[in-house]
Amino acid sequence: MKKLILLITITIFSWIGWWVGEHMGIMTAYVISFIGSLFGVYVGVRINQEYLS
C-alpha cells in the first residue's frame, strides 16, 4: 500500500508541475515537474507515516 500511495502522489504532483510549467516552455515544465515529483515523495511519505503506520 505504501508504494501505491507514493506512486499516486508522485504522479499527481508531477503532472501539476508539468501543467504549471508548460506555459513557459518545455525545460521549465520539466524542472517544475521534477520539483513536483520531489514534493510528491514528501507528501507520500508523510501520508504513510501519519495514516498508514
Backbone as JSON, one array per atom type, in Angstrom:
{
  "sequence": "MKKLILLITITIFSWIGWWVGEHMGIMTAYVISFIGSLFGVYVGVRINQEYLS",
  "N": [[0.81, -1.19, 0.0], [2.0, 1.19, 0.69], [3.8, 1.78, -1.38], [2.04, 2.17, -3.45], [0.67, 4.48, -2.64], [2.82, 6.3, -2.76], [3.37, 6.19, -5.53], [0.99, 7.27, -6.57], [0.93, 9.89, -5.4], [3.33, 11.0, -6.36], [2.86, 10.95, -9.11], [0.6, 12.64, -9.35], [1.52, 15.16, -8.33], [3.68, 15.61, -9.99], [2.41, 15.82, -12.47], [0.86, 18.11, -12.0], [2.93, 19.97, -11.71], [4.04, 19.87, -14.29], [1.88, 20.83, -15.77], [1.68, 23.44, -14.8], [4.17, 24.48, -15.6], [4.26, 24.2, -18.38], [3.34, 26.34, -19.83], [5.38, 28.1, -19.97], [7.48, 26.98, -21.3], [9.31, 24.08, -22.52], [11.54, 23.16, -21.04], [11.23, 24.49, -18.62], [8.84, 23.35, -17.81], [9.72, 20.73, -17.43], [11.55, 21.03, -15.28], [9.93, 22.09, -13.23], [8.13, 20.01, -13.03], [9.82, 18.02, -12.08], [10.44, 19.09, -9.56], [7.89, 19.02, -8.51], [7.57, 16.24, -8.4], [9.41, 15.58, -6.4], [8.18, 16.88, -4.25], [5.88, 15.35, -4.23], [6.91, 12.91, -3.35], [7.6, 13.62, -0.74], [5.03, 14.26, 0.32], [3.77, 11.78, 0.0], [5.31, 10.13, 1.7], [4.79, 11.36, 4.13], [2.01, 10.89, 4.33], [2.05, 8.11, 4.53], [3.4, 7.81, 6.98], [1.75, 9.16, 8.82], [-0.88, 8.15, 8.53], [-0.91, 5.45, 7.8], [0.74, 3.92, 9.35]],
  "CA": [[0.0, 0.0, 0.0], [2.86, 2.36, 0.78], [4.33, 2.08, -2.71], [0.93, 2.68, -4.25], [0.47, 5.88, -2.24], [3.92, 7.06, -3.34], [3.16, 6.28, -6.98], [-0.11, 8.19, -6.83], [1.28, 11.27, -5.06], [4.37, 11.45, -7.29], [2.21, 11.18, -10.4], [-0.28, 13.81, -9.28], [2.28, 16.4, -8.18], [4.48, 15.78, -11.2], [1.5, 16.31, -13.51], [0.54, 19.5, -11.69], [4.12, 20.75, -12.04], [4.15, 19.96, -15.75], [0.79, 21.68, -16.24], [2.02, 24.82, -14.47], [5.35, 24.91, -16.32], [4.19, 24.06, -19.83], [3.05, 27.63, -20.44], [6.62, 28.88, -20.04], [8.46, 26.29, -22.13], [9.48, 22.65, -22.24], [12.52, 22.95, -19.97], [10.59, 24.95, -17.38], [7.88, 22.3, -17.45], [10.49, 19.6, -16.93], [12.12, 21.35, -13.97], [8.84, 22.21, -12.26], [7.62, 18.66, -12.87], [10.77, 17.34, -11.21], [10.22, 19.62, -8.21], [6.61, 18.45, -8.1], [7.8, 14.85, -8.05], [10.04, 15.57, -5.08], [7.14, 17.23, -3.29], [5.01, 14.18, -4.16], [7.57, 11.93, -2.47], [7.44, 14.13, 0.62], [3.63, 14.1, 0.72], [3.5, 10.35, 0.11], [5.94, 9.61, 2.91], [4.02, 11.88, 5.28], [0.74, 10.14, 4.4], [2.37, 6.77, 5.04], [3.77, 7.89, 8.39], [0.66, 9.65, 9.66], [-2.16, 7.44, 8.45], [-0.82, 4.02, 7.49], [1.65, 3.22, 10.26]],
  "C": [[0.86, 1.26, 0.0], [3.41, 2.75, -0.59], [3.24, 2.64, -3.62], [0.64, 4.15, -3.92], [1.57, 6.75, -2.82], [3.74, 7.24, -4.84], [2.08, 7.3, -7.31], [0.29, 9.64, -6.55], [2.36, 11.82, -5.99], [3.74, 11.79, -8.64], [1.38, 12.45, -10.39], [0.53, 15.1, -9.22], [3.19, 16.66, -9.37], [3.62, 16.34, -12.33], [1.14, 17.77, -13.26], [1.71, 20.41, -12.04], [4.28, 20.92, -13.54], [3.1, 20.93, -16.28], [1.11, 23.16, -15.97], [3.16, 25.32, -15.36], [5.24, 24.89, -17.83], [3.9, 25.38, -20.54], [4.3, 28.47, -20.64], [7.69, 28.22, -20.9], [8.69, 24.87, -21.66], [10.46, 22.41, -21.09], [11.97, 23.42, -18.62], [9.59, 23.92, -16.89], [8.59, 21.1, -16.84], [10.99, 19.86, -15.51], [11.02, 21.43, -12.91], [8.19, 20.84, -12.02], [8.52, 17.85, -11.94], [10.59, 17.8, -9.76], [8.89, 19.1, -7.66], [6.73, 16.99, -7.7], [8.44, 14.73, -6.68], [9.03, 15.91, -3.99], [6.16, 16.07, -3.13], [5.6, 13.08, -3.3], [7.38, 12.35, -1.02], [6.01, 13.9, 1.13], [3.3, 12.62, 0.91], [4.1, 9.74, 1.37], [5.19, 10.09, 4.15], [2.69, 11.16, 5.44], [0.99, 8.77, 4.98], [2.69, 6.81, 6.53], [2.58, 8.24, 9.27], [-0.55, 8.73, 9.67], [-2.05, 5.94, 8.25], [0.11, 3.25, 8.41], [0.96, 2.82, 11.53]]
}
